[in-house]
Amino acid sequence: MKLCVLGMTVVLLAGPAVADKLDDTFQSLKDAVGKKDATQVKAVVAELSPMIREATAAPAPSGDDARKAWADHVEYVKSIGEYCEYALYATAIQSPPATTVDLIGTLEQLNPSSKYLNMAYGQYLVALSKTGATAKIPAIAEKALVHFPDNEDLLSVSMESALSAKQSDRALNYAERLIAAMGKASRPENVPEAQWEHERSATLGRAHWVAGMVYCEKQTYGPGDRELRAALPLIAGNTAMMAPALFYLGMANYQLGKMTMSKAKMLEAVKFSQQAAAIAGPYEQQARHNAIVMKEEADRMR
């Protein structure tokens, strides 16, 4: 589409040379995207951006016909701006990690709330790690969550960062937000069903596990029991997560059993502790001892 077809009003607003330059530059961007030429894509976006800002900042003229032509012109220019965001995203996700980091970083500067960033953050975070910029990831995720509070990749990274820093309240907050976000998430069109279910289960399992562990460490046993029970079927086969989950389920049900005088809860505590004791590792001996003590208490209960 040539801007001159919008009539003399647009020509007067922008000038024919400016209009033609905008169209020609837009075409060169589309050509660069087709060639997957990352260097050219970035350069042309940088050339287009001030043209777009200037065109969209122009005041509306008086007169109905002139205003209609101006509005059409602005909408067209905005569509070019959105294509610039798409161009950076589409080229970035098909590029080596260093280029991915460069182009998505450019997109963040261009529009930190771009819908394409929401789609790109998973691959962007991986690329940052591969290029040795892992230390930058927590701050990038924290900043991006302002614009995309339900982004699973950002929430997952922030949860793990808080957990590593022993910031239990922050880790719990991110875990609960991640669980809620995954409950609303739908499978991306380009992701196969089996892959989506695997990734969804792994993410949910980890979030429930983190939430359950934090609750139990805070001795909030009811929610801890709930979250760890939700995690169990999703972390099956992962002994590094299963052993502490079973250990703390034993502790949680023991305490809940004592508080409610429930023999059934106490027997569940025994079962979980025995299962934890069957997994070799740091929880094994204590879990075995706990199971014996819990069984003795359960036997004294009616």
ZAMAR-527656 format. One record per residue (C-alpha): residue number from 1; residue in one letter; x, y, z. Coordinates in pm, whole numbers, plus 32768, in hexadecimal, padded with zeros to 4 digits. Layout:
<rotis>
+-----+------+------+------+------+
!  nr ! rest !   px !   py !   pz !
+-----+------+------+------+------+
! NUM !    A !    X !    Y !    Z !
...
+-----+------+------+------+------+
</rotis>
This chain:
<rotis>
+-----+------+------+------+------+
!  nr ! rest !   px !   py !   pz !
+-----+------+------+------+------+
!   1 !    M ! 8000 ! 8000 ! 8000 !
!   2 !    K ! 8085 ! 8158 ! 7FA1 !
!   3 !    L ! 8035 ! 8274 ! 808B !
!   4 !    C ! 7FEC ! 8358 ! 7F64 !
!   5 !    V ! 7EA4 ! 829E ! 7F27 !
!   6 !    L ! 7E1E ! 833F ! 8064 !
!   7 !    G ! 7E09 ! 8482 ! 7FA3 !
!   8 !    M ! 7E8F ! 85E0 ! 7FB1 !
!   9 !    T ! 7E54 ! 8603 ! 8128 !
!  10 !    V ! 7F55 ! 84FA ! 817C !
!  11 !    V ! 8048 ! 858F ! 8082 !
!  12 !    L ! 801D ! 86E0 ! 812A !
!  13 !    L ! 8048 ! 8644 ! 8283 !
!  14 !    A ! 817C ! 857C ! 8238 !
!  15 !    G ! 81F6 ! 85EC ! 80E7 !
!  16 !    P ! 8215 ! 8502 ! 7FBB !
!  17 !    A ! 8388 ! 84C5 ! 7FEF !
!  18 !    V ! 8351 ! 8466 ! 815C !
!  19 !    A ! 822D ! 8387 ! 8101 !
!  20 !    D ! 82F2 ! 82D5 ! 7FF5 !
!  21 !    K ! 841E ! 82AD ! 80DA !
!  22 !    L ! 8343 ! 8212 ! 81E7 !
!  23 !    D ! 82AF ! 811C ! 80ED !
!  24 !    D ! 8400 ! 80C6 ! 8056 !
!  25 !    T ! 849F ! 8091 ! 81AB !
!  26 !    F ! 837B ! 7FB9 ! 8217 !
!  27 !    Q ! 83AC ! 7EE2 ! 80E2 !
!  28 !    S ! 851E ! 7EBE ! 812C !
!  29 !    L ! 84C5 ! 7E43 ! 8289 !
!  30 !    K ! 83DD ! 7D3B ! 81FB !
!  31 !    D ! 84F2 ! 7CD1 ! 810E !
!  32 !    A ! 85E9 ! 7CB4 ! 822E !
!  33 !    V ! 84F5 ! 7BE0 ! 82F7 !
!  34 !    G ! 84C7 ! 7AFB ! 81CB !
!  35 !    K ! 863F ! 7AD1 ! 81B2 !
!  36 !    K ! 8661 ! 7AA1 ! 832E !
!  37 !    D ! 8768 ! 7BB1 ! 8325 !
!  38 !    A ! 877C ! 7C12 ! 8495 !
!  39 !    T ! 8873 ! 7D2E ! 8462 !
!  40 !    Q ! 879A ! 7DCE ! 8357 !
!  41 !    V ! 8659 ! 7D9A ! 841C !
!  42 !    K ! 86EA ! 7E51 ! 8548 !
!  43 !    A ! 8774 ! 7F6A ! 8470 !
!  44 !    V ! 862F ! 7FA3 ! 83B2 !
!  45 !    V ! 855D ! 7F9C ! 84F0 !
!  46 !    A ! 8644 ! 80A9 ! 857B !
!  47 !    E ! 860B ! 8173 ! 843D !
!  48 !    L ! 8491 ! 8148 ! 8445 !
!  49 !    S ! 845A ! 8193 ! 85B5 !
!  50 !    P ! 848A ! 830F ! 85AA !
!  51 !    M ! 83B4 ! 8323 ! 846F !
!  52 !    I ! 829D ! 8269 ! 8523 !
!  53 !    R ! 82B6 ! 8343 ! 865B !
!  54 !    E ! 82A9 ! 847F ! 858D !
!  55 !    A ! 8182 ! 840C ! 84BB !
!  56 !    T ! 80B1 ! 8398 ! 85E2 !
!  57 !    A ! 80FB ! 84D3 ! 86A9 !
!  58 !    A ! 8076 ! 85B8 ! 8598 !
!  59 !    P ! 7F3B ! 8676 ! 8609 !
!  60 !    A ! 7DED ! 862A ! 8566 !
!  61 !    P ! 7D88 ! 8726 ! 845A !
!  62 !    S ! 7C39 ! 87D9 ! 8454 !
!  63 !    G ! 7B28 ! 876D ! 8367 !
!  64 !    D ! 7A80 ! 861C ! 834F !
!  65 !    D ! 7B26 ! 85AA ! 820D !
!  66 !    A ! 7C7E ! 8616 ! 827E !
!  67 !    R ! 7C4F ! 8573 ! 83D3 !
!  68 !    K ! 7BE0 ! 842B ! 8333 !
!  69 !    A ! 7D13 ! 8425 ! 8250 !
!  70 !    W ! 7DF1 ! 847A ! 837B !
!  71 !    A ! 7D57 ! 8362 ! 844C !
!  72 !    D ! 7D8D ! 8266 ! 8334 !
!  73 !    H ! 7EF2 ! 82DA ! 8311 !
!  74 !    V ! 7F36 ! 82B8 ! 8486 !
!  75 !    E ! 7E9F ! 815B ! 8490 !
!  76 !    Y ! 7F7B ! 80F2 ! 836E !
!  77 !    V ! 80B0 ! 817E ! 8415 !
!  78 !    K ! 8055 ! 80CC ! 855A !
!  79 !    S ! 8039 ! 7F87 ! 8498 !
!  80 !    I ! 819D ! 7FC0 ! 841E !
!  81 !    G ! 8206 ! 7FF2 ! 8588 !
!  82 !    E ! 8169 ! 7EA7 ! 85E9 !
!  83 !    Y ! 8215 ! 7DFF ! 84C5 !
!  84 !    C ! 8362 ! 7E87 ! 8548 !
!  85 !    E ! 831E ! 7DCF ! 868F !
!  86 !    Y ! 82C1 ! 7C94 ! 85D4 !
!  87 !    A ! 83F8 ! 7CAF ! 84FB !
!  88 !    L ! 84DC ! 7CB8 ! 862A !
!  89 !    Y ! 8424 ! 7B95 ! 86CF !
!  90 !    A ! 840B ! 7AB7 ! 859C !
!  91 !    T ! 8578 ! 7AE7 ! 8543 !
!  92 !    A ! 85ED ! 7ABE ! 86AB !
!  93 !    I ! 854D ! 796A ! 86E5 !
!  94 !    Q ! 85F1 ! 78E0 ! 85AA !
!  95 !    S ! 874B ! 7962 ! 8600 !
!  96 !    P ! 8878 ! 78EF ! 86CE !
!  97 !    P ! 8865 ! 7944 ! 8843 !
!  98 !    A ! 893B ! 7A7F ! 8832 !
!  99 !    T ! 8863 ! 7B0D ! 871E !
! 100 !    T ! 8726 ! 7AA9 ! 87D7 !
! 101 !    V ! 879F ! 7B6B ! 8907 !
! 102 !    D ! 87F4 ! 7C9B ! 8833 !
! 103 !    L ! 86AB ! 7CA8 ! 8775 !
! 104 !    I ! 85C6 ! 7C62 ! 889D !
! 105 !    G ! 8687 ! 7D63 ! 8967 !
! 106 !    T ! 8645 ! 7E57 ! 884D !
! 107 !    L ! 84D3 ! 7DFC ! 8853 !
! 108 !    E ! 84C9 ! 7E3B ! 89CB !
! 109 !    Q ! 8550 ! 7F99 ! 898F !
! 110 !    L ! 8462 ! 7FD6 ! 886E !
! 111 !    N ! 8329 ! 7F6B ! 8928 !
! 112 !    P ! 8347 ! 7EBF ! 8A7C !
! 113 !    S ! 81D8 ! 7E5A ! 8A6F !
! 114 !    S ! 81E0 ! 7DC6 ! 890F !
! 115 !    K ! 810B ! 7C8D ! 88ED !
! 116 !    Y ! 822F ! 7BEC ! 8838 !
! 117 !    L ! 8305 ! 7C08 ! 8971 !
! 118 !    N ! 8205 ! 7B38 ! 8A2B !
! 119 !    M ! 823C ! 7A2A ! 8925 !
! 120 !    A ! 83B6 ! 7A50 ! 891E !
! 121 !    Y ! 841E ! 7A4F ! 8A8A !
! 122 !    G ! 8446 ! 78D8 ! 8AA9 !
! 123 !    Q ! 8542 ! 78C6 ! 898F !
! 124 !    Y ! 85E0 ! 7A11 ! 89F6 !
! 125 !    L ! 862B ! 7994 ! 8B55 !
! 126 !    V ! 86C6 ! 7856 ! 8ACA !
! 127 !    A ! 879A ! 7925 ! 89DA !
! 128 !    L ! 8811 ! 7A04 ! 8AF6 !
! 129 !    S ! 8883 ! 78CE ! 8BB2 !
! 130 !    K ! 8937 ! 7843 ! 8A81 !
! 131 !    T ! 89F3 ! 7989 ! 8A4A !
! 132 !    G ! 8A74 ! 7999 ! 8BAE !
! 133 !    A ! 897E ! 7AA2 ! 8C23 !
! 134 !    T ! 88D0 ! 79C8 ! 8D26 !
! 135 !    A ! 890E ! 7AC7 ! 8E39 !
! 136 !    K ! 8837 ! 7BC4 ! 8D7D !
! 137 !    I ! 8708 ! 7AE0 ! 8D63 !
! 138 !    P ! 8661 ! 7B22 ! 8EB8 !
! 139 !    A ! 8661 ! 7C9C ! 8E87 !
! 140 !    I ! 85E4 ! 7C7D ! 8D21 !
! 141 !    A ! 84CA ! 7B94 ! 8D8F !
! 142 !    E ! 8468 ! 7C75 ! 8EB2 !
! 143 !    K ! 8452 ! 7DA5 ! 8DCF !
! 144 !    A ! 8391 ! 7CEA ! 8CC2 !
! 145 !    L ! 828F ! 7C66 ! 8DBA !
! 146 !    V ! 820E ! 7DCB ! 8DDE !
! 147 !    H ! 818C ! 7DB0 ! 8C7A !
! 148 !    F ! 8145 ! 7C39 ! 8C72 !
! 149 !    P ! 80DC ! 7BCF ! 8DD3 !
! 150 !    D ! 805A ! 7A7C ! 8D5E !
! 151 !    N ! 8182 ! 7A15 ! 8C86 !
! 152 !    E ! 81DD ! 78B3 ! 8CF4 !
! 153 !    D ! 834B ! 78CC ! 8C8D !
! 154 !    L ! 8381 ! 7A0F ! 8D4C !
! 155 !    L ! 82CB ! 798F ! 8E81 !
! 156 !    S ! 838E ! 7849 ! 8E7D !
! 157 !    V ! 84DD ! 78FC ! 8E66 !
! 158 !    S ! 847C ! 79EE ! 8F7B !
! 159 !    M ! 8405 ! 78D0 ! 9059 !
! 160 !    E ! 854D ! 7814 ! 9030 !
! 161 !    S ! 8619 ! 7950 ! 906A !
! 162 !    A ! 8560 ! 799A ! 91AF !
! 163 !    L ! 8583 ! 7830 ! 921E !
! 164 !    S ! 86FC ! 7834 ! 91DE !
! 165 !    A ! 871B ! 7976 ! 92A4 !
! 166 !    K ! 8657 ! 78D6 ! 93C3 !
! 167 !    Q ! 8549 ! 79DF ! 93A0 !
! 168 !    S ! 8432 ! 78F2 ! 93FE !
! 169 !    D ! 8311 ! 79EA ! 93FE !
! 170 !    R ! 836B ! 7A67 ! 92A2 !
! 171 !    A ! 8398 ! 7902 ! 9226 !
! 172 !    L ! 8240 ! 78A7 ! 92AE !
! 173 !    N ! 81A2 ! 79D8 ! 920A !
! 174 !    Y ! 8234 ! 7982 ! 90B6 !
! 175 !    A ! 81D8 ! 7812 ! 90DE !
! 176 !    E ! 806C ! 7865 ! 9124 !
! 177 !    R ! 8061 ! 795A ! 9003 !
! 178 !    L ! 80FD ! 7855 ! 8F20 !
! 179 !    I ! 7FFA ! 7750 ! 8F85 !
! 180 !    A ! 7EE3 ! 7848 ! 8F38 !
! 181 !    A ! 7F81 ! 78AC ! 8DEB !
! 182 !    M ! 7FA7 ! 7741 ! 8D7E !
! 183 !    G ! 7E3B ! 770A ! 8DCF !
! 184 !    K ! 7DDF ! 7811 ! 8CCB !
! 185 !    A ! 7EEC ! 77BE ! 8BCC !
! 186 !    S ! 7E95 ! 771E ! 8A80 !
! 187 !    R ! 7F72 ! 7657 ! 8998 !
! 188 !    P ! 8031 ! 772F ! 889E !
! 189 !    E ! 7FD8 ! 76DD ! 8736 !
! 190 !    N ! 813A ! 7679 ! 86D9 !
! 191 !    V ! 816A ! 758B ! 8801 !
! 192 !    P ! 80FB ! 741E ! 87DD !
! 193 !    E ! 7FFA ! 739E ! 88D6 !
! 194 !    A ! 80E5 ! 729F ! 8977 !
! 195 !    Q ! 81F9 ! 739F ! 89A3 !
! 196 !    W ! 8107 ! 749C ! 8A37 !
! 197 !    E ! 807F ! 73A2 ! 8B33 !
! 198 !    H ! 81DF ! 733C ! 8B99 !
! 199 !    E ! 8250 ! 74A4 ! 8BC8 !
! 200 !    R ! 810D ! 7504 ! 8C79 !
! 201 !    S ! 8128 ! 73E1 ! 8D6C !
! 202 !    A ! 8295 ! 742B ! 8DB6 !
! 203 !    T ! 824E ! 759C ! 8DF6 !
! 204 !    L ! 811E ! 755A ! 8ED0 !
! 205 !    G ! 81CF ! 7446 ! 8F8E !
! 206 !    R ! 82F2 ! 752A ! 8FE0 !
! 207 !    A ! 820E ! 764A ! 9048 !
! 208 !    H ! 8139 ! 756F ! 912C !
! 209 !    W ! 8278 ! 74D9 ! 91BE !
! 210 !    V ! 8313 ! 762C ! 9209 !
! 211 !    A ! 81D0 ! 76AB ! 92A5 !
! 212 !    G ! 81A8 ! 756F ! 9376 !
! 213 !    M ! 8311 ! 7574 ! 93EF !
! 214 !    V ! 82FE ! 76E1 ! 9455 !
! 215 !    Y ! 81B3 ! 76AF ! 950B !
! 216 !    C ! 823C ! 7584 ! 95C9 !
! 217 !    E ! 837D ! 7638 ! 9625 !
! 218 !    K ! 82A3 ! 7751 ! 96AB !
! 219 !    Q ! 81DE ! 7646 ! 976B !
! 220 !    T ! 80A1 ! 769E ! 96AF !
! 221 !    Y ! 804A ! 7530 ! 968A !
! 222 !    G ! 7EEC ! 753B ! 95F2 !
! 223 !    P ! 7F4F ! 75F6 ! 94B4 !
! 224 !    G ! 809B ! 753A ! 94B4 !
! 225 !    D ! 7FE7 ! 73ED ! 94B0 !
! 226 !    R ! 7F01 ! 7465 ! 9398 !
! 227 !    E ! 8018 ! 74E6 ! 92B9 !
! 228 !    L ! 8100 ! 73BC ! 92E6 !
! 229 !    R ! 7FE4 ! 72C7 ! 92A1 !
! 230 !    A ! 7F9F ! 7386 ! 915F !
! 231 !    A ! 810F ! 7370 ! 9105 !
! 232 !    L ! 813A ! 71F8 ! 913A !
! 233 !    P ! 80A8 ! 7170 ! 8FF3 !
! 234 !    L ! 815B ! 7280 ! 8F2F !
! 235 !    I ! 82B7 ! 7241 ! 8FBD !
! 236 !    A ! 82AE ! 70C5 ! 8FAA !
! 237 !    G ! 8407 ! 7043 ! 8F51 !
! 238 !    N ! 84BC ! 7177 ! 8FD0 !
! 239 !    T ! 8557 ! 70F5 ! 9111 !
! 240 !    A ! 8600 ! 7241 ! 9160 !
! 241 !    M ! 84A6 ! 72DC ! 9186 !
! 242 !    M ! 83E4 ! 71A6 ! 91F0 !
! 243 !    A ! 84B5 ! 7157 ! 9326 !
! 244 !    P ! 8486 ! 72AA ! 93D2 !
! 245 !    A ! 831B ! 72B9 ! 935F !
! 246 !    L ! 82CF ! 716B ! 9406 !
! 247 !    F ! 839B ! 71C7 ! 953A !
! 248 !    Y ! 82DC ! 730B ! 956E !
! 249 !    L ! 8190 ! 7266 ! 951F !
! 250 !    G ! 81E1 ! 717B ! 963D !
! 251 !    M ! 822D ! 72A1 ! 9721 !
! 252 !    A ! 80F8 ! 7362 ! 96B2 !
! 253 !    N ! 8008 ! 723F ! 96E4 !
! 254 !    Y ! 80A6 ! 71EC ! 9833 !
! 255 !    Q ! 806B ! 734E ! 98B0 !
! 256 !    L ! 7F0D ! 735B ! 981C !
! 257 !    G ! 7EC2 ! 720A ! 98B9 !
! 258 !    K ! 7F31 ! 7285 ! 9A10 !
! 259 !    M ! 7E6A ! 73C9 ! 99EF !
! 260 !    T ! 7D29 ! 7319 ! 9988 !
! 261 !    M ! 7D5F ! 71D5 ! 9A48 !
! 262 !    S ! 7D39 ! 711D ! 98FE !
! 263 !    K ! 7DC9 ! 6FBF ! 98F4 !
! 264 !    A ! 7D90 ! 6FB8 ! 977A !
! 265 !    K ! 7E70 ! 70E8 ! 974F !
! 266 !    M ! 7F75 ! 704D ! 9832 !
! 267 !    L ! 7F76 ! 6F0D ! 9765 !
! 268 !    E ! 7F9D ! 6FDD ! 9629 !
! 269 !    A ! 80C9 ! 7080 ! 96CE !
! 270 !    V ! 815B ! 6F26 ! 9707 !
! 271 !    K ! 8121 ! 6EC6 ! 959C !
! 272 !    F ! 81C3 ! 6FFE ! 9511 !
! 273 !    S ! 82EB ! 6FDF ! 95FC !
! 274 !    Q ! 8321 ! 6E73 ! 959B !
! 275 !    Q ! 8319 ! 6ED4 ! 942C !
! 276 !    A ! 8417 ! 6FE8 ! 946D !
! 277 !    A ! 84F5 ! 6EF0 ! 9528 !
! 278 !    A ! 84F5 ! 6E0B ! 93F8 !
! 279 !    I ! 85AA ! 6F16 ! 932A !
! 280 !    A ! 8721 ! 6F1C ! 9365 !
! 281 !    G ! 879E ! 7074 ! 93C0 !
! 282 !    P ! 87A5 ! 717E ! 94CF !
! 283 !    Y ! 863D ! 7143 ! 9543 !
! 284 !    E ! 8659 ! 6FC8 ! 955D !
! 285 !    Q ! 86C9 ! 6F94 ! 96C5 !
! 286 !    Q ! 85F4 ! 70A5 ! 9762 !
! 287 !    A ! 84C4 ! 7031 ! 96A1 !
! 288 !    R ! 84F8 ! 6ECD ! 971C !
! 289 !    H ! 8510 ! 6F44 ! 9886 !
! 290 !    N ! 83DE ! 7021 ! 9858 !
! 291 !    A ! 8313 ! 6EFE ! 97D1 !
! 292 !    I ! 835D ! 6E2D ! 9906 !
! 293 !    V ! 82FE ! 6F44 ! 99F7 !
! 294 !    M ! 81C5 ! 6F9C ! 9934 !
! 295 !    K ! 8157 ! 6E30 ! 9928 !
! 296 !    E ! 817A ! 6E14 ! 9AA1 !
! 297 !    E ! 80A3 ! 6F4A ! 9AD2 !
! 298 !    A ! 7FA1 ! 6ECF ! 99D8 !
! 299 !    D ! 7F88 ! 6D82 ! 9A90 !
! 300 !    R ! 7F34 ! 6E39 ! 9BD2 !
! 301 !    M ! 7E1A ! 6EF7 ! 9B2B !
! 302 !    R ! 7CB7 ! 6E74 ! 9B12 !
+-----+------+------+------+------+
</rotis>
